[in-house]
């Protein structure tokens, strides 16, 4: 049964967060301690640079004066000016800030202090004075331009918080000059504000005077239009009371008043509406009577029945009809009296019909009269409504003219009062900016700041050192010690071999390493060990050769398998003639016993490569390799397999998965930029168990490899 190997990369399961944090902290501390020289040197260089800066820098002095910017100029309260909001205050402060930084104010300071024409200012600023003019400019103009530029560059303005205080500072190499310029800036700002306030007041009065003349003209025009319209519409204007109202120029125009018109159209219209209602009622009654008279018999009409003459006539007709009936009983119709009675009855009928028709005609006439009266009243009402509408239009237009007059009068009065207020305040209104503190001569320079500079240099050096350490730790995978090996890939270091050039390694150096291999598993020495490296030229073949000699010296029987079928070298190291080898065994052309040859060293046998195959990877992937290892495992204490480098090839991964243990050869100071990590991860993913690494310092390449040529 194969022995169980101890994988040094195994981590304890169930590890708590505190343990992981402690382990990670220890790892970081190990990195810092290993690269402490880089950290200390970086901090020392930064501190040295800071000291040189302090020693070589010119000391500068800052003097500060302060002024207050009020919301309203002194004396402006009570004039009807609204109090500004916080946004307005911020706008004012920013405006004054731009004024302070303006070129005009810098030129004012230069004139007030007579800075142009002398070398005092340039000496205090630590710069050289211009000695000659330039193209198109005289020396004085060039000097003035230089002074203005320096003033604007060295001016510092601070607006502390949301207050209305401005701190004006100036920086120079001369403390007295700094105080003079800072005070000059404050004084010039106050004078500039007063000047701007006076000029704005003059312009405002001129503007108000023009607006007042315009308002007066508009008021006069509105009054004339009102008077003309009143005259055209029939109204008579009433003369207003004249009062002495004067201003800076003319008296205020008078306001015309208009008398009310006579008569009331509305009352007449109401009266006519009452008459029309009555006429409509009469017309409806007459229409009903006429409709009844036109459809019914004349004798049944109430007007006919209630008529006295008609009643008498109908009585006589009834009597005549009765007499005719009575005579007809005794006489024939041809009788003269009968003819007379019939003639009398017919005359009475004619009279009755004629009277009924007259009554019906009177009803028709009453209806016609009622209709005509209604129409006449309606026509009169329509005409009166037109008059009323026209009167309302005139009243509306009159109201428009009157409101226009009132509006222009109010505007005129407001402008007149504002002009009087401004005229009364002209000449003694204070400015918006008031002085607070004068700049004193500074006793000590503010720059360079020794403590802050050294602190920043130390912190910067620390940050830069940590950055360099992290960069070296992340991007440099070179292994130089057991710590870096464990840190990079988590492998234990089995031993370190000094540089010996291209010569074979002395076996006594590998005796401690061989003894470590005896304890690499629970069963002692692993039965098969793969020896490989991340890249070519790291000394894996020389290391395997020396390791085989050391194990043989400890009394172990070792089989060396030259699994590097691309560039085999083990037969040359053991100084034996190559013959059949592993390639013939894997292809079935030879048996293992026929291919294994003695090396001349007691306890060491060699299975050389044999013929170099065109496809080593495919050959190693066959089951024949497992059969080969199984057939020779019991004849030897261990099998050492020389494998090609891991990077760029798949041979080492195939061999490592079949070996019981894998040994990685790492050259000192090599394998930068993640190559070693990639190799270890690749070998582990293939199933290989890496028991440790041997650190070599080999730099010679007597057996140079070319793994990217041919098969």
C-alpha positions in Angstrom: 0.0 0.0 0.0 1.3 3.4 -0.9 2.2 5.7 2.0 0.1 8.8 2.7 1.8 12.1 2.0 1.6 15.2 4.2 0.5 18.2 2.0 2.1 21.3 3.6 -0.5 23.5 1.9 -3.4 22.0 3.7 -5.2 24.5 5.8 -7.1 23.7 9.0 -10.8 23.3 8.4 -13.2 25.3 10.5 -10.8 28.1 11.1 -12.5 31.0 12.7 -12.5 34.6 11.5 -10.2 35.7 14.3 -7.7 33.1 13.5 -7.8 34.0 9.8 -7.3 37.7 10.7 -4.4 36.9 13.0 -2.8 34.7 10.3 -3.3 37.4 7.7 -1.9 40.1 10.0 1.2 38.0 10.7 1.6 37.5 6.9 1.5 41.3 6.3 3.9 41.9 9.2 6.3 39.4 7.7 6.1 41.2 4.3 6.8 44.5 6.0 9.7 43.2 8.1 11.2 41.5 5.0 11.1 44.8 3.0 11.7 47.1 5.9 14.8 48.5 4.2 12.7 49.8 1.3 10.3 51.4 3.7 12.9 53.1 5.9 15.0 54.3 2.9 11.9 55.7 1.3 10.9 57.6 4.4 14.5 58.8 4.9 14.7 60.1 1.4 11.3 61.9 1.7 12.4 63.5 5.0 15.7 64.6 3.5 13.9 66.1 0.5 11.6 68.0 3.0 14.6 69.3 4.9 16.3 70.5 1.7 13.1 72.2 0.7 12.8 74.0 4.1 16.4 75.1 4.0 16.4 76.3 0.4 12.9 78.0 0.5 12.5 81.7 1.0 10.5 82.6 4.1 7.2 84.3 3.2 5.1 86.5 5.5 1.3 86.9 5.4 -0.5 90.0 6.7 -4.3 90.1 6.9 -6.8 92.9 7.0 -10.6 92.4 7.4 -13.6 94.4 6.2 -17.4 93.9 6.7 -19.8 93.9 3.8 -23.2 95.1 5.0 -26.5 94.0 3.5 -27.5 97.6 2.8 -25.4 100.7 2.7 -25.5 102.8 5.9 -28.4 105.1 5.7 -30.4 103.0 3.2 -32.7 101.6 5.9 -36.2 103.1 5.9 -36.1 104.2 2.2 -38.4 101.4 1.1 -35.6 99.1 -0.1 -36.3 95.5 0.7 -33.9 93.6 2.9 -31.8 91.2 0.8 -32.1 87.5 1.1 -29.2 85.0 1.8 -28.8 84.4 -1.9 -28.5 88.2 -2.5 -25.9 88.4 0.3 -23.9 85.6 -1.3 -24.1 87.3 -4.6 -22.9 90.6 -3.1 -19.9 88.8 -1.4 -18.9 87.1 -4.6 -19.1 90.4 -6.4 -16.9 92.1 -3.9 -14.5 89.2 -4.2 -14.2 89.6 -7.9 -13.7 93.4 -7.4 -10.8 92.6 -5.1 -9.2 90.3 -7.7 -9.7 92.8 -10.5 -6.9 94.5 -12.4 -8.3 97.9 -11.8 -8.1 97.6 -8.0 -4.5 96.2 -8.3 -3.5 99.3 -10.3 -5.2 101.5 -7.7 -3.1 99.8 -4.9 0.1 100.2 -7.0 -0.6 104.0 -7.5 -1.5 104.5 -3.8 1.7 102.9 -2.6 3.9 104.2 -5.4 5.2 100.7 -6.1 6.2 101.5 -9.7 9.5 103.2 -10.2 11.4 101.8 -7.2 13.0 98.5 -6.4 11.6 98.2 -2.9 8.5 96.2 -4.0 10.6 93.8 -6.1 13.1 93.3 -3.3 10.3 92.5 -0.9 8.7 90.1 -3.3 12.0 88.3 -3.8 12.1 88.8 -7.6 14.3 90.8 -9.9 13.2 94.2 -11.2 12.8 94.6 -15.0 15.7 96.5 -16.3 14.5 97.4 -19.8 11.3 97.6 -21.8 9.9 95.2 -24.3 8.6 95.6 -27.9 6.2 98.5 -27.9 6.4 99.1 -24.2 8.6 101.4 -22.1 10.4 100.2 -19.0 7.9 101.8 -16.7 5.0 100.1 -18.5 6.7 96.7 -18.3 7.5 97.4 -14.6 3.9 98.4 -13.9 2.6 95.3 -15.7 4.9 93.2 -13.5 3.8 94.9 -10.3 0.1 94.4 -11.1 0.7 90.7 -11.9 2.5 90.1 -8.7 -0.1 91.9 -6.7 -2.9 89.8 -8.2 -0.9 86.5 -7.7 0.0 87.1 -4.1 -3.4 88.4 -3.0 -5.5 85.9 -0.9 -9.1 86.5 -0.1 -11.0 84.4 2.4 -14.8 84.4 3.0 -15.2 82.6 6.4 -18.4 80.6 6.5 -21.6 82.5 5.8 -20.5 85.7 7.5 -20.2 89.1 5.8 -16.6 89.5 6.7 -13.8 89.4 4.1 -10.2 88.7 5.1 -7.7 90.3 2.7 -4.2 88.8 2.9 -1.0 89.5 1.0 2.1 87.3 0.9 5.6 88.5 0.4 9.2 88.0 1.6 9.0 91.4 3.5 6.6 91.5 6.5 6.3 95.3 6.4 5.4 95.2 2.7 2.8 92.5 3.3 1.1 94.7 5.9 1.2 97.8 3.7 -0.2 96.1 0.7 -3.0 94.3 2.7 -4.1 97.6 4.2 -3.9 99.3 0.9 -6.2 96.7 -0.7 -8.7 97.2 2.1 -8.6 101.0 1.8 -8.9 100.8 -2.0 -11.8 98.5 -1.8 -13.7 100.9 0.6 -12.9 103.9 -1.7 -14.0 101.9 -4.8 -17.3 101.0 -3.0 -17.9 104.6 -2.1 -17.1 105.8 -5.6 -19.4 103.2 -7.2 -22.1 104.0 -4.7 -21.9 107.7 -5.6 -21.8 107.1 -9.3 -24.7 104.7 -9.1 -26.7 107.3 -7.0 -26.1 109.9 -9.7 -27.1 107.5 -12.4 -30.2 106.5 -10.4 -31.3 110.1 -10.0 -30.9 110.8 -13.6 -32.8 107.7 -14.5 -35.6 108.6 -12.0 -35.8 112.1 -13.4 -36.3 110.7 -16.9 -38.9 108.3 -15.7 -40.6 111.1 -13.8 -40.8 113.2 -17.0 -42.2 110.3 -18.9 -44.8 109.6 -16.2 -45.8 113.2 -16.2 -46.2 113.2 -19.9 -48.3 110.0 -19.8 -50.5 111.4 -17.0 -51.2 114.6 -19.1 -52.0 112.6 -22.2 -54.4 110.3 -20.2 -56.2 113.4 -18.7 -56.6 114.9 -22.2 -58.0 111.7 -23.6 -60.5 111.5 -20.7 -61.6 115.1 -21.3 -62.0 114.6 -25.0 -64.0 111.5 -24.6 -66.2 113.0 -22.0 -66.9 115.9 -24.3 -67.8 113.7 -27.2 -70.0 111.4 -25.1 -72.0 114.3 -23.6 -70.4 114.3 -20.2 -69.2 117.6 -18.7 -65.8 117.6 -16.9 -65.8 119.2 -13.4 -62.8 121.4 -12.7 -60.6 120.0 -9.9 -59.3 122.0 -7.0 -55.9 123.5 -7.8 -53.3 123.1 -5.0 -49.7 124.1 -5.0 -47.8 120.8 -5.4 -44.3 121.4 -6.6 -41.3 119.2 -7.1 -37.8 119.6 -8.4 -39.1 120.7 -11.8 -43.0 121.3 -12.3 -46.2 121.1 -10.4 -48.2 117.9 -10.4 -50.9 117.8 -13.1 -54.5 118.3 -12.1 -57.1 115.6 -12.2 -60.3 116.3 -14.1 -63.7 115.2 -12.6 -66.9 114.5 -14.6 -70.5 115.3 -13.6 -73.0 112.5 -13.8 -75.5 112.5 -16.9 -79.2 113.6 -16.5 -82.1 111.2 -16.9 -82.1 107.5 -16.1 -82.3 105.1 -19.0 -82.6 102.2 -16.6 -85.7 103.6 -14.9 -87.4 104.3 -18.2 -86.5 100.8 -19.4 -88.0 99.3 -16.3 -91.2 101.3 -16.8 -91.5 100.2 -20.4 -90.9 96.6 -19.5 -93.9 96.9 -17.1 -96.0 98.4 -19.9 -94.9 95.6 -22.3 -96.0 93.0 -19.8 -99.4 94.6 -19.5 -99.7 94.9 -23.3 -98.8 91.3 -23.7 -101.5 90.4 -21.2 -104.1 92.5 -23.0 -103.1 91.1 -26.4 -103.4 87.6 -25.2 -106.9 88.3 -23.7 -108.0 90.0 -27.0 -106.6 87.2 -29.0 -108.6 84.7 -27.0 -111.8 86.6 -27.4 -111.2 87.0 -31.1 -110.4 83.3 -31.6 -113.6 82.4 -29.8 -115.7 84.9 -31.8 -114.2 83.7 -35.1 -114.9 80.0 -34.5 -118.3 80.2 -32.6 -121.8 81.4 -33.9 -122.4 85.1 -33.4 -125.5 84.5 -31.4 -123.7 82.4 -28.8 -121.0 85.0 -28.2 -121.0 86.5 -24.6 -120.5 89.9 -26.1 -123.6 89.4 -28.2 -125.6 87.9 -25.4 -124.7 90.7 -23.0 -125.6 93.5 -25.5 -128.9 95.2 -24.6 -129.9 96.2 -28.1 -129.1 92.7 -29.3 -131.2 91.2 -26.5 -134.1 93.5 -27.4 -133.8 92.6 -31.1 -133.7 88.9 -30.4 -136.8 89.3 -28.2 -138.6 91.1 -31.0 -137.5 88.4 -33.5 -138.8 85.7 -31.2 -142.1 87.4 -30.9 -142.3 87.8 -34.6 -141.5 84.1 -35.2 -144.2 83.2 -32.7 -146.7 85.4 -34.4 -145.8 83.8 -37.7 -146.4 80.4 -36.4 -149.6 81.4 -34.9 -150.9 83.0 -38.1 -149.8 80.0 -40.1 -152.4 78.0 -38.3 -155.2 80.2 -39.7 -153.8 81.4 -42.9 -151.8 80.2 -45.8 -148.4 81.4 -46.8 -149.8 83.4 -49.7 -151.8 85.5 -47.5 -150.7 89.1 -47.3 -150.4 89.1 -43.6 -148.3 86.0 -43.8 -146.0 87.6 -46.3 -145.8 90.7 -44.1 -145.0 88.6 -41.0 -142.3 86.8 -42.9 -140.9 90.1 -44.2 -140.8 91.5 -40.7 -139.1 88.4 -39.3 -136.5 88.5 -42.1 -135.8 92.1 -41.4 -135.3 91.3 -37.7 -132.9 88.5 -38.7 -130.9 90.8 -40.9 -130.7 93.3 -38.1 -129.5 90.6 -35.7 -126.9 89.3 -38.1 -125.7 92.8 -38.8 -125.4 93.7 -35.1 -123.5 90.3 -34.4 -121.1 91.0 -37.2 -120.4 94.5 -35.8 -119.8 93.0 -32.4 -117.4 90.4 -33.9 -115.6 93.2 -35.9 -115.1 95.1 -32.8 -113.5 92.1 -31.2 -111.1 91.8 -34.2 -110.3 95.5 -33.9 -109.6 95.2 -30.2 -107.2 92.3 -31.0 -105.5 94.3 -33.7 -105.1 97.3 -31.4 -103.6 95.1 -28.7 -101.1 93.5 -31.2 -100.1 97.0 -32.4 -99.6 98.3 -28.9 -97.4 95.4 -28.0 -95.2 95.8 -31.1 -94.9 99.5 -30.4 -93.8 99.0 -26.8 -91.4 96.3 -28.0 -89.9 98.7 -30.6 -89.5 101.4 -28.0 -87.8 98.9 -25.6 -85.4 97.7 -28.3 -84.4 101.3 -29.1 -84.0 102.1 -25.4 -81.9 98.9 -24.9 -79.6 100.0 -27.7 -79.3 103.4 -26.0 -78.6 101.7 -22.6 -75.9 99.4 -24.2 -74.3 102.4 -25.8 -74.4 104.2 -22.5 -72.8 101.3 -20.7 -70.1 101.2 -23.4 -69.5 104.9 -22.8 -69.4 104.3 -19.0 -66.9 101.4 -19.5 -64.7 103.5 -21.7 -65.0 106.3 -19.3 -63.9 104.0 -16.5 -60.9 102.8 -18.5 -59.8 106.4 -19.1 -60.3 107.2 -15.4 -58.3 104.1 -14.3 -55.5 105.0 -16.7 -55.4 108.5 -15.2 -55.3 107.0 -11.7 -52.5 104.6 -12.6 -50.3 107.2 -14.2 -51.0 109.5 -11.2 -49.9 106.8 -8.7 -46.8 106.1 -10.8 -46.0 109.8 -11.0 -46.4 110.3 -7.2 -44.2 107.2 -6.4 -41.4 108.3 -8.7 -41.6 111.8 -7.3 -41.3 110.6 -3.7 -38.4 108.3 -4.6 -36.6 111.1 -6.3 -37.1 113.4 -3.3 -35.7 110.6 -1.0 -32.7 110.1 -3.1 -32.1 113.8 -3.5 -32.3 114.3 0.3 -29.7 111.5 0.9 -27.2 112.6 -1.9 -23.8 113.6 -0.7 -23.8 112.0 2.8 -24.7 108.3 2.2 -22.1 105.8 3.6 -20.8 102.9 1.6 -21.6 99.2 1.9 -18.1 98.1 3.0 -16.8 99.1 6.5 -13.3 98.5 7.9 -12.8 96.0 10.8 -9.2 95.2 11.4 -6.0 96.7 10.1 -3.2 94.4 9.0 -0.3 94.2 11.5 3.3 93.4 10.6 3.7 89.6 11.0 6.3 88.5 13.5 7.0 85.1 12.0 6.8 83.6 8.5 3.9 81.3 7.6 5.9 79.5 4.9 7.6 77.1 4.9 5.9 75.4 7.7 8.5 73.1 9.3 6.3 70.8 11.3 3.6 70.3 8.7 6.2 69.8 5.9 8.1 67.2 7.9 4.9 65.5 8.9 3.7 65.4 5.3 7.1 64.2 4.2 7.0 61.4 6.7 3.5 60.4 5.9 4.3 60.6 2.2 7.4 58.5 2.6 5.5 56.0 4.6 2.7 55.8 1.9 5.3 55.6 -0.9 7.3 52.9 1.0 4.1 50.9 1.6 3.2 51.3 -2.1 6.7 50.1 -3.2 6.6 47.2 -0.8 3.1 46.2 -2.0 4.2 46.5 -5.6 7.3 44.4 -5.0 5.2 41.9 -3.1 2.5 41.6 -5.7 4.5 41.9 -9.0 7.8 40.3 -8.0 7.6 36.5 -7.4 11.3 36.0 -7.0 12.1 33.5 -4.2 15.1 34.3 -2.1 14.4 32.6 1.2 12.1 30.1 2.9 9.8 32.9 3.9 9.3 34.2 0.4 8.8 30.7 -0.8 6.1 30.0 1.7 4.6 33.4 1.1 4.5 33.1 -2.7 3.2 29.5 -3.1 2.8 28.1 0.3 5.6 25.5 0.0 8.2 24.4 2.6 11.8 24.8 1.7 13.6 21.5 1.8 17.1 23.0 1.3 19.1 25.6 -0.5 22.0 24.9 -2.9 24.8 27.4 -3.6 26.0 28.3 -7.0 28.3 25.8 -8.6 28.1 26.8 -12.3 27.5 24.1 -14.8 29.3 21.4 -12.7 27.3 18.7 -10.9 26.3 19.6 -7.4 28.3 18.1 -4.5 26.4 15.2 -3.1 27.1 16.2 0.5 25.0 19.4 0.0 22.0 17.2 -0.8 22.4 14.8 2.1 20.2 17.0 4.5 17.6 17.3 1.7 17.7 13.5 1.2 17.1 13.1 4.9 14.1 15.4 4.6 12.7 13.3 1.9 12.8 10.3 4.2 10.2 12.1 6.3 8.1 13.4 3.5 5.3 10.9 4.0 3.9 8.7 6.8 5.5 5.7 5.1 8.9 7.4 4.9 10.6 8.0 1.5 8.0 8.4 -1.3 8.1 5.5 -3.8 8.1 7.9 -6.8 9.3 11.5 -6.8 8.9 13.9 -9.8 11.5 16.6 -10.0 10.6 19.6 -12.1 10.8 23.5 -12.3 8.7 26.3 -13.5 11.1 27.4 -16.3 14.0 25.9 -18.1 17.5 26.4 -16.8 16.7 26.4 -13.1 18.9 23.3 -12.4 16.3 20.6 -12.0 18.3 17.9 -13.9 21.5 18.7 -11.9 19.5 18.7 -8.7 17.9 15.3 -9.5 21.3 13.9 -10.3 22.8 15.1 -7.0 19.7 14.0 -5.1 20.1 10.5 -6.5 23.7 10.3 -5.4 22.8 11.6 -1.9 20.0 9.0 -1.5 22.3 6.3 -2.7 24.9 7.4 -0.1 22.1 6.8 2.5 21.8 3.2 1.4 18.7 3.7 -0.8 18.3 1.9 -4.1 17.2 4.6 -6.7 15.9 4.4 -10.2 16.4 7.6 -12.2 13.9 8.0 -15.1 14.7 10.6 -17.7 11.2 11.7 -18.4 12.4 14.9 -20.2 11.9 13.4 -23.6 12.4 16.7 -25.3 16.0 17.5 -24.1 17.2 14.5 -22.1 20.5 15.0 -20.2 20.6 12.4 -17.4 22.7 9.9 -19.5 25.3 12.7 -20.0 25.4 13.6 -16.3 25.9 9.9 -15.4 28.4 9.6 -18.3 26.7 6.5 -19.9 26.0 5.8 -23.5 22.4 6.3 -24.5 20.5 3.3 -25.8 16.9 2.1 -25.5 14.9 4.1 -23.1 11.5 5.1 -21.8 10.2 6.0 -25.3 10.8 2.5 -26.5 9.2 1.0 -23.4 6.1 3.2 -23.7 5.8 2.3 -27.4 6.2 -1.5 -26.7 9.5 -1.8 -28.5 11.4 -2.8 -25.4 10.9 -4.2 -21.9 11.7 -2.1 -18.8 14.4 -4.6 -17.7 16.1 -4.3 -21.1 16.0 -0.5 -21.1 17.3 0.1 -17.5 21.0 0.4 -17.4 23.5 0.8 -14.5 25.1 4.1 -14.0 28.4 3.0 -12.4 27.2 4.4 -9.0 26.2 1.8 -6.5 22.5 1.9 -5.8 21.6 4.0 -8.8 20.0 2.7 -12.1 19.0 4.8 -15.1 16.1 4.5 -17.4 17.2 6.9 -20.2 15.0 8.7 -22.6 16.0 6.7 -25.6 15.0 8.0 -29.0 13.4 11.5 -28.8 9.8 11.0 -29.8 8.0 13.6 -32.0 5.0 13.6 -29.6 6.1 13.3 -26.0 2.8 14.5 -24.5 0.7 11.9 -26.3 3.1 9.2 -25.4 3.0 10.1 -21.7 -0.8 10.2 -21.7 -1.0 6.5 -22.5 -1.6 3.8 -19.8 1.8 2.3 -20.6 3.4 4.8 -18.2 1.3 3.5 -15.3 2.3 0.0 -16.3 6.0 1.0 -16.4 5.9 2.6 -12.9 4.0 -0.3 -11.4 6.4 -2.9 -12.8 9.6 -1.3 -11.4 8.2 0.2 -8.1 8.9 -2.9 -6.0 12.5 -3.2 -7.2 13.6 0.2 -5.9 13.2 2.3 -2.7 12.2 5.3 -4.8 12.0 6.4 -8.4 13.3 9.9 -9.3 11.6 11.2 -12.5 13.3 14.1 -14.4 10.4 16.1 -16.0 10.4 19.0 -18.4 9.5 22.5 -17.0 5.9 23.2 -16.2 5.2 26.4 -18.0 4.4 26.0 -21.7 4.3 22.2 -21.7 1.9 19.6 -20.5 4.5 16.8 -19.9 5.2 17.7 -16.3 1.4 17.8 -15.4 1.0 14.3 -16.8 4.0 12.9 -15.0 3.2 14.7 -11.7 -0.3 13.1 -11.5 1.3 9.6 -11.7 4.1 10.3 -9.2 3.5 9.9 -5.5 5.3 13.2 -4.7 6.4 16.2 -6.6 9.5 18.2 -5.8 9.9 21.8 -7.3 13.3 23.3 -8.1 13.3 27.1 -7.8 16.2 29.2 -8.9 17.1 32.0 -6.5 16.0 35.4 -7.6 14.1 34.1 -10.7 10.4 33.5 -11.6 9.1 37.1 -11.6 5.6 38.2 -12.4 3.5 35.2 -11.3 5.4 32.4 -13.1 6.0 30.4 -10.0 2.4 30.7 -8.8 1.1 29.7 -12.2 3.3 26.6 -12.2 2.3 25.4 -8.7 -1.4 25.9 -9.5 -1.1 24.1 -12.7 0.7 21.1 -11.2 -1.8 21.0 -8.3 -4.8 21.1 -10.7 -3.3 18.1 -12.6 -3.4 16.1 -9.3 0.2 16.4 -8.3 1.1 16.5 -4.6 4.0 19.0 -4.0 6.0 18.1 -0.9 8.4 21.1 -1.1 10.9 23.0 -3.0 14.7 23.2 -3.4 16.2 26.7 -3.8 19.1 26.8 -6.2 21.3 29.6 -7.3 22.4 28.1 -10.6 23.0 30.6 -13.3 25.0 28.5 -15.9 23.2 26.8 -18.8 25.6 24.0 -19.9 22.6 22.0 -21.0 20.5 24.6 -22.7 16.9 23.8 -23.5 14.8 24.8 -26.4 11.3 23.6 -25.6 9.6 25.6 -28.3 11.3 24.1 -31.3 10.5 20.9 -33.1 8.2 18.4 -31.4 
